[in-house]
Amino acid sequence: MDYYFISEEDYKIAESNGISRNVVYQRVNSYCWGVKRAITEPIRKLKKHDEKIINKALENGISRRAYYNRLKNGWSVEKASSTPIMSKEEIYKNNAKKSTKYPEYKSLAEENGVPYSTFIRRVRTGWDIKDAYTIKPMSKSEAGKINKSNNKYLFLNMN
């Protein structure tokens, strides 16, 4: 069973394992680790990266933060240090391409007066694809008239 009171003996064990008092205290009190884990689990060391590669990234206009984030996201060292940063417009354009799940129907839907977002919502809710891109959305007044005619109890006392 884990416990959360750190004794002087625990600090000595941690010190023999190369873990400082501050780290043990932080692990137990901030991260809610058990004392046994806090005094025995070794401290992870950050990998040092070759300064030449980091300087190459900086020369290519890539900040240290962007370089390290790219590595964290699984990029290779070469790609992370040499691929230029995209502008916001390029990012939006790439995201728009990725977010188009049915690109072949996008233009058809828009030609029929159906916004692409409406088409996607219809398909997700079980509409047939052809109906989803061909049936024009109703105006608010049309939808209200249909609702009024279908719900006789809602409008009884409105005269």
C-alpha positions as CSV (number, residue, x, y, z in Angstrom):
1,M,0.0,0.0,0.0
2,D,1.3,3.5,-0.9
3,Y,1.7,6.1,1.8
4,Y,2.3,9.8,1.4
5,F,4.3,10.8,4.5
6,I,8.0,11.1,3.6
7,S,10.3,10.1,6.4
8,E,14.0,11.0,6.7
9,E,14.8,7.4,5.9
10,D,12.9,7.8,2.6
11,Y,14.9,10.8,1.7
12,K,18.1,8.9,2.4
13,I,17.0,6.0,0.1
14,A,16.1,8.6,-2.6
15,E,19.5,10.2,-2.3
16,S,21.2,6.9,-2.7
17,N,19.2,6.4,-5.9
18,G,20.3,9.8,-7.2
19,I,17.0,11.6,-6.5
20,S,17.1,14.9,-4.6
21,R,14.8,15.9,-1.7
22,N,13.1,18.5,-3.8
23,V,12.2,16.0,-6.5
24,V,10.8,13.5,-4.0
25,Y,8.8,16.2,-2.3
26,Q,7.4,17.4,-5.6
27,R,6.6,13.9,-6.8
28,V,4.6,13.1,-3.7
29,N,2.9,16.4,-3.0
30,S,2.4,17.8,-6.5
31,Y,2.1,14.7,-8.7
32,C,0.4,12.4,-6.1
33,W,3.0,9.6,-6.5
34,G,3.3,7.1,-3.7
35,V,6.5,7.5,-1.7
36,K,7.9,4.1,-2.8
37,R,7.6,5.1,-6.5
38,A,8.9,8.6,-5.8
39,I,12.1,7.4,-4.1
40,T,12.9,4.5,-6.5
41,E,11.9,5.6,-10.0
42,P,14.9,7.2,-11.7
43,I,14.8,10.7,-13.1
44,R,14.4,10.8,-16.8
45,K,17.1,12.7,-18.6
46,L,16.3,14.8,-21.6
47,K,18.2,13.9,-24.7
48,K,20.8,16.4,-25.8
49,H,20.6,17.3,-29.4
50,D,23.5,18.2,-31.5
51,E,24.0,22.0,-31.6
52,K,24.8,21.9,-35.3
53,I,21.4,20.5,-36.0
54,I,19.7,23.0,-33.8
55,N,21.6,25.8,-35.5
56,K,20.6,24.4,-38.9
57,A,17.0,24.6,-37.7
58,L,17.4,28.2,-36.5
59,E,19.0,29.2,-39.8
60,N,15.9,27.7,-41.6
61,G,13.7,29.9,-39.5
62,I,12.6,27.1,-37.2
63,S,12.5,28.0,-33.5
64,R,13.8,25.6,-30.8
65,R,10.3,25.1,-29.5
66,A,9.0,24.2,-33.0
67,Y,11.9,21.9,-33.6
68,Y,11.4,20.0,-30.3
69,N,7.6,19.9,-30.8
70,R,8.2,18.3,-34.2
71,L,10.5,15.7,-32.7
72,K,7.8,15.0,-30.0
73,N,5.3,14.5,-32.7
74,G,7.4,11.8,-34.4
75,W,9.3,13.8,-37.1
76,S,12.8,12.7,-38.0
77,V,15.6,15.0,-36.9
78,E,16.4,15.9,-40.5
79,K,12.8,16.7,-41.4
80,A,12.2,18.6,-38.2
81,S,15.3,20.8,-38.8
82,S,14.8,21.5,-42.5
83,T,11.1,21.7,-43.3
84,P,10.2,25.4,-43.3
85,I,7.4,26.8,-41.1
86,M,4.1,27.2,-42.9
87,S,2.3,30.5,-43.0
88,K,-1.2,30.7,-41.6
89,E,-2.7,30.7,-45.1
90,E,-0.9,27.4,-45.9
91,I,-2.0,25.8,-42.7
92,Y,-5.7,26.8,-43.4
93,K,-5.4,25.5,-46.9
94,N,-3.9,22.1,-45.8
95,N,-6.6,21.8,-43.1
96,A,-9.3,22.5,-45.5
97,K,-8.1,19.7,-47.8
98,K,-7.9,17.3,-44.9
99,S,-11.3,18.2,-43.5
100,T,-13.1,17.6,-46.8
101,K,-14.3,14.1,-46.2
102,Y,-16.4,13.9,-49.4
103,P,-14.6,16.1,-51.9
104,E,-16.4,14.8,-54.9
105,Y,-19.8,15.9,-53.4
106,K,-18.7,19.3,-52.1
107,S,-19.2,21.1,-55.5
108,L,-22.4,19.2,-56.2
109,A,-23.9,20.3,-52.8
110,E,-22.9,23.9,-53.3
111,E,-24.4,23.9,-56.9
112,N,-27.7,22.7,-55.4
113,G,-27.7,25.4,-52.8
114,V,-26.7,23.1,-49.9
115,P,-23.9,24.3,-47.7
116,Y,-21.1,21.7,-47.4
117,S,-21.5,21.7,-43.6
118,T,-25.2,20.9,-43.9
119,F,-24.3,18.1,-46.3
120,I,-21.8,16.6,-43.9
121,R,-24.3,16.9,-41.0
122,R,-27.0,15.2,-43.0
123,V,-24.7,12.3,-44.0
124,R,-23.6,11.8,-40.3
125,T,-27.3,11.7,-39.2
126,G,-28.1,8.9,-41.7
127,W,-29.3,10.7,-44.8
128,D,-28.8,9.1,-48.2
129,I,-25.9,10.8,-49.9
130,K,-27.9,11.8,-52.9
131,D,-30.7,13.3,-50.8
132,A,-28.1,15.1,-48.6
133,Y,-26.7,17.1,-51.5
134,T,-29.8,17.6,-53.6
135,I,-32.5,18.6,-51.1
136,K,-32.3,22.3,-50.4
137,P,-32.5,23.3,-46.8
138,M,-35.8,24.9,-45.7
139,S,-36.0,28.5,-44.7
140,K,-36.9,29.3,-41.1
141,S,-40.4,30.3,-42.0
142,E,-41.0,27.1,-44.0
143,A,-39.8,25.0,-41.1
144,G,-42.0,27.0,-38.7
145,K,-45.1,26.5,-40.8
146,I,-44.5,22.7,-40.9
147,N,-43.9,22.6,-37.2
148,K,-47.1,24.6,-36.6
149,S,-49.2,22.3,-38.7
150,N,-47.8,19.2,-37.0
151,N,-48.2,20.4,-33.5
152,K,-51.8,21.3,-32.8
153,Y,-51.4,21.6,-29.0
154,L,-48.7,24.2,-29.2
155,F,-50.8,26.9,-30.8
156,L,-54.2,26.3,-29.2
157,N,-54.4,29.4,-27.0
158,M,-52.6,31.9,-29.4
159,N,-55.8,33.6,-30.8
